[in-house]
Amino acid sequence: MWWRHALAIVASCLILVLGFLFNPFQADAESLNWGFQKSKQEKPAQAGSAFDVILKKYGAFYKGSPDEKVLYLTFDNGYENGYTESILDTLKKEKVPATFFLTGHYVESATDLVNRMIKEGHEIGNHSYGHPVMANLSEDRMKEEWEKFDRVLAEHTKLERTRFVRPPKGIFSENLLAYGNELGYRHVFWSVAFVDWYADQPKGKAYAYQQLMDQMHPGAIILMHTVASDNSEALPDFIRDAKAKGYSFGSLETLYNQAMDFPLSFH
């Protein structure tokens, strides 16, 4: 009978080894979900030492200098729902720059707005072509998502490619950051955010305004979506009141060039 037990032990060990080598969840285990401790009383948001080390290693960033009262507006646009024009009107009136992280669908379906963004001096960021979870893709698929977006952007605008990228849903990995660098892309995260991406669940202007004011801090990179009226209605008052508190608004390009010792290289 002893040999049957021996065979069972060998079979169990073989299953464990094969499970380790071919674990379908192994790639997911390497994925990281972006998150941070929100700002209070204008003290900078904190992502924690583990994230700080990873981002510094790959030249990614989520906030600017804590010593300068500068804010950086960014918008993630997956589809147009009728509110971006109002946001652009506000930015133009207040002379405030912004970065719009777009998907391929947005460029193809809202080309006039994309060209207006560029004409009025705003930066276009790469939010991937099809909005997948980038960290779960092979490097070939990562490259395809970024470069397909750039091709579509070049076909519809005067821009040839993007420099800044943002992973959909904030899910990333060290490999994603490293491979993006190889291709000349730099990852940009954020230090201010709130639930604003449900088109059918608006929370109102007051909610968006209060979230922005409560989380505001020197060097903040602010993430907003444009699918509901909340942000478009709150933005004028937020910009004016932030300026009244001594804040100015800058571009990611300026932030990167001034503060980041990690040069971009294009391939």
N, C-alpha and C positions, 0 to 999 in steps of 0.2 A: 504493500500500500504506500510505502514511503516515496516510491518513484512518482506516484500520481500527485502527491503533495508538491514534490520538486518541480514537476511539469507546470503545476498551477502557479507556483511562485515565479518561474521563468516567464510564463505567459503574462502574468500581471506586470512584471518589470518591463517586458517588451511593450505592453500597452502604454505604460507610463512614459517610456522613452519616445515612442511614436507620437503620443499626445503632446509632449513638449516640443518635438521637432516640427510638427505639423498643426499646431494649435491655431484654429481659425480666428481666435480672439487675440492672438499675440500682437497684431498690428494695432488693434484697438487699445491694448494696454499701454501702448506708447503714446497715445493721444493725450493731450492736455487741454483742459477747459479754462479759458481765460477768466479771471475773476480778481477782485481787489476789495480792500476795505475802503468804503466811500469816505470822501472828505466830510469833515465837520468843522464848522467855524473857520472855513477857508484854509484849513491845514491840508497839505497835499494828500491825495489818495495813496494807499500803499498796497502793492501787489504781493509783498512778502519777499524775503531774501532768496528763496528758491527761484521764483520767476525773475527777480532782478538779475540773478547770475546768468540765467539762460538768455534773457534778452540782451544783456551786455555782451555776451559771448558772440552773438550773431548780429549785433548792430541794430536790433529791433528796439522800438521805444513805445512808451504809452503816455508820457508826460514830458513837459519841458522843465526849465529851471524853476525851483521853488523860490528863487530870489527875484523873479521878474513877474510883474502882474500882467502877463500876456495869456490870452486864451486862444485856442485853436479849434475852429468849428469844422466838424466832418459830418458828412451825411452818407448813409448807406442806402442806395437806390436800386431795388430789384425790379420794380415796375412803377409806372407812373399812375398816380391816382388823382391828379388834378391840383396838387398843392405846391409843386416845385416852382411854378411860375411866381407865386406869391413870395416864396422864400427868396428867389433870385431878385425880386423887386426890392425886398427889404435889404438884402446884402448890398445892392447897388446904391440905394438911398443912404445907407449908413457907411458906405465905403469900407466894407468888411470882406476880407478874403475867406474862402472856404475850400475844402477838398471834398469832392463827390466820388465815393467809391461805387462804381457802377458794375452791373452785370452785362453780359452780351445782349440779353433780351432788351435791357433798357436802352442801350445804344441803338439797337435796330428799330425799336418801337417809338422812341422819343428823341429822334435825331436832332430836331430843331432845338430842343431844350439843351441837349449836350453841346451843340455848337454855340448856344448862347452862353453856357457856363464858360467855355473856352474863351470866347470873345471878350467876356467881362473879367477875365483874369483869374478864374478859379482853376485849381488843380484837379485833374481827373485821376482817380485811383482805380486800381484793378481789384475787383471783388470776385474775380473768376468769370468765366463765360457762363457756366450753367449752374453755379451756386451749390456745388457738392461739398461734402465734408473732405476738405483737401488732405488732411492728415491720413486719411484712410486710402489714398490713391498711391499707385506706383509713381516713380519719378517721371516716367513717360507721360502718364496721365496728368500729373501736376503741370508739367511743361505745356502739354496740350491745352489745358484750361487757361493758363496765363497768356500763352502766345496766341491762342484763338481769339481771346478778348482783344488783344492788341491788334490783330489783323482786322477785326471788325471795326475797331476804333479808327484805324488808319483808312479804311474804306469809306467811312462816313464823316470823318473830320480831317483837319490838317495835321493832327498829331500822329507820330509814327509809332510810339509805344509809351507805356507807363513806367514809372519808377517805384511808386509805392503800392503795396498790396495789403489786403486785409482778408483774413480767412473767414469764410461764412460761419456763422454761429459762434465765432471765437474759439473754434476747435483747431488746435495746431499741434505740431511736434517739433522736436529739435531737427529732425531730418527735413521737414518742410522749410524751416528757417534757413538751414544750411544750403539746401538746394536752390531756394529762391535767391540767395546771395550769389550763387554760381551763375545764375541767369541774369543778374543785374537788378533784382527786385529787393526792396527793403520792406520788412513787415512793420505795420503801424497798428498798434492796439489803442486803448482809450482809458481814461481815468474818470470819466463822467458818463453815466448811462442810466436809463430807466425804461420801464415797459412802455413802449410807444409804437410797436410794430403791428398792432392789430387794427386793420382798417375798419373792421366792423365793431370795435369796442373803444370808441374815443372816450377819453377821460376829461377832456376840456382844457381850455387855455390855462386856467388857474393851476391845474395839476402840473402841466408841463413847465410853466413859469416857476413854480415853487421848487420843483425838482432841480431845475437849472441853477436857481439862486442858492439853494441849500448845498449843492454839491460843488459849486464853483470854487476854484482855488488857483493860486499862481501856477502857471505852466499847464493848466488842464487841457487835455485833448478831449473834446466833447463829441460824443456819438449821438446822432439823432437819425430818425427815419422820417420819410416824407409821405407816408401813406394815409395819414389822417390830418385833420385840421388843427389838432392840438399845437404842434410845433410851429406851424406857419403863423398861427394867431399869437402865440407867446413870444416868438422871436423878436419882434420890434421892441417890446417893452424890456425883454431880457438884455438886448444889446445896449439900449439906452441906460438902463439901470446899472449894468456892469461898468459901462464907461463912467457913470457918475461915482462909482466906487473906486475909480482910479485904474481900471483895467483897459487894456488895448487888445486888439485882435491881430494875430499874425498868421502866416502861412506855414504849412509843414515844410515846404522847401527851405524857408528861412530858418526854421527851427533846426532842421537837419544840418544845413550848411554851417550854422553857428556852433551847434552843441555836440555834434556827433563826429568822433574821430574814427570813422569807418567808411572809407570812400566807396561810392557806387562804381561798378564797372559793368559795362554793357557787352554782351556777347552776340 
